[in-house]
Amino acid sequence: MINLIKFTDFLDQIEKVNEAYSPGYTPEWKDGGLVLIKGIPLKDGKPRLYGAKLKRIIKDDRGNFFRAILYPELYIIRKNESGNYVAPRVDINENTLKRSVGIAGFSIALNSKSGKTPMWKTSVTETSFPRFLNDWRSSLDSWDEFNY
């Protein structure tokens, strides 16, 4: 009996996994909004952080998860010499997307369990990489799991 939980506690846990998804919920977003994407781990075990710009958000076929349709541009989040975060655009091809970023095309699930798109609820309403990276610098600094 110790392992039993209340149904409301169970729903709270599901909500956390799905990042507050509920029926009828549609996140606020802007055309050109930002999506951060956790890349494939490098040899040191740490992934890079990439960014892309949002074309639109749709619900997946089952209606459970949100899918971001992205513009065909890719940015890499880095720290420059002065310690500020920058997002230079990188040349991309299908191989780069699969091997470095871990996506097959320019769409990605937003509220997946894998954490592939950190801070998506905040980033999809921001259209400027410099402003977003500056405003969230302390959060990015605390993410020691990434190779900047």
C-alpha positions in Angstrom: 0.0 0.0 0.0 3.0 2.3 0.4 3.5 2.5 -3.3 -0.1 3.8 -4.0 -0.4 7.4 -5.0 -3.4 9.7 -5.3 -4.9 10.1 -8.8 -4.4 13.9 -8.6 -0.7 13.4 -7.8 -0.5 11.1 -10.8 -2.0 13.8 -13.0 0.5 16.3 -11.7 3.3 14.1 -12.7 1.9 13.5 -16.2 1.5 17.3 -16.5 5.2 17.8 -15.6 6.3 15.3 -18.2 4.2 16.9 -20.9 5.1 20.4 -19.8 1.6 21.4 -18.7 -0.2 20.0 -21.8 -3.9 19.9 -21.3 -6.7 19.4 -23.8 -7.4 22.5 -25.7 -4.1 24.2 -24.7 -2.2 25.9 -27.5 1.0 27.6 -26.6 1.6 31.3 -27.4 4.3 31.6 -30.1 5.5 34.0 -32.8 6.5 33.5 -36.4 10.3 33.4 -36.2 10.2 32.5 -32.5 13.2 30.6 -31.3 13.6 26.9 -30.5 16.6 25.6 -28.7 17.6 22.1 -29.6 19.9 19.8 -27.7 22.3 18.2 -30.1 23.9 14.7 -30.1 26.6 14.2 -27.4 30.1 14.8 -28.6 33.2 12.7 -27.7 33.3 14.4 -24.3 29.7 13.3 -23.6 28.3 16.8 -23.7 26.0 17.9 -26.5 26.0 21.3 -28.2 23.1 23.6 -28.0 21.6 24.6 -31.4 18.8 27.0 -32.3 16.3 27.4 -35.1 13.5 29.8 -35.9 9.9 28.7 -35.7 7.6 28.7 -38.7 4.5 27.4 -36.9 3.4 25.0 -34.1 1.0 22.1 -34.8 -0.3 19.3 -32.7 0.9 15.8 -33.7 -1.3 13.2 -35.3 -2.4 11.9 -31.9 -3.0 15.5 -30.6 -0.8 14.9 -27.5 2.4 16.7 -28.4 3.2 20.0 -30.1 5.4 19.9 -33.2 7.5 22.9 -34.2 7.8 23.4 -38.0 11.1 25.2 -38.4 12.6 27.5 -41.0 15.5 25.7 -42.8 18.2 27.6 -41.0 20.4 26.4 -38.1 22.3 28.3 -35.4 24.8 27.1 -32.9 24.8 28.6 -29.4 28.3 29.5 -28.4 30.2 31.7 -26.0 32.4 34.3 -27.6 35.8 35.6 -26.4 34.2 38.0 -24.0 32.0 35.3 -22.5 28.7 36.4 -24.1 26.4 33.9 -25.8 26.1 34.3 -29.6 24.1 32.3 -32.2 26.0 32.3 -35.5 24.2 30.6 -38.4 25.8 27.4 -39.6 25.8 25.7 -43.0 23.5 22.7 -42.9 22.6 19.6 -44.8 20.8 16.5 -44.1 23.9 14.8 -42.7 24.5 17.7 -40.3 21.0 17.6 -39.0 21.1 13.8 -38.3 24.7 13.5 -37.0 25.1 16.7 -35.0 21.6 17.9 -34.1 19.8 14.5 -34.0 16.8 15.5 -36.1 15.8 14.2 -39.5 14.3 17.4 -40.9 13.0 20.8 -40.0 10.4 19.8 -37.5 10.7 18.7 -33.9 8.5 17.7 -30.9 8.4 20.5 -28.3 7.0 18.8 -25.2 8.8 15.4 -25.5 10.0 13.5 -22.5 13.6 13.6 -23.8 14.1 17.3 -23.1 15.3 17.9 -26.7 13.9 21.4 -26.7 14.7 23.2 -23.4 12.8 26.3 -22.4 10.6 26.0 -25.5 7.6 27.8 -23.8 9.7 30.8 -23.3 11.8 30.8 -26.4 8.9 30.4 -28.9 7.7 34.0 -28.1 11.1 35.6 -28.6 12.4 36.4 -32.1 15.9 37.8 -31.3 18.7 35.4 -30.4 20.9 38.2 -28.9 18.1 39.4 -26.6 17.0 35.9 -25.6 20.6 34.7 -24.9 21.3 37.9 -22.9 18.0 37.7 -20.9 18.5 34.0 -20.1 22.3 34.1 -19.6 22.2 32.9 -16.0 20.1 29.9 -17.0 22.5 29.0 -19.8 25.4 29.4 -17.5 23.9 26.9 -15.1 23.5 24.3 -17.9 26.8 22.6 -17.4 25.6 19.6 -19.5 26.3 21.5 -22.7 29.5 22.1 -24.6 29.5 25.8 -25.6 
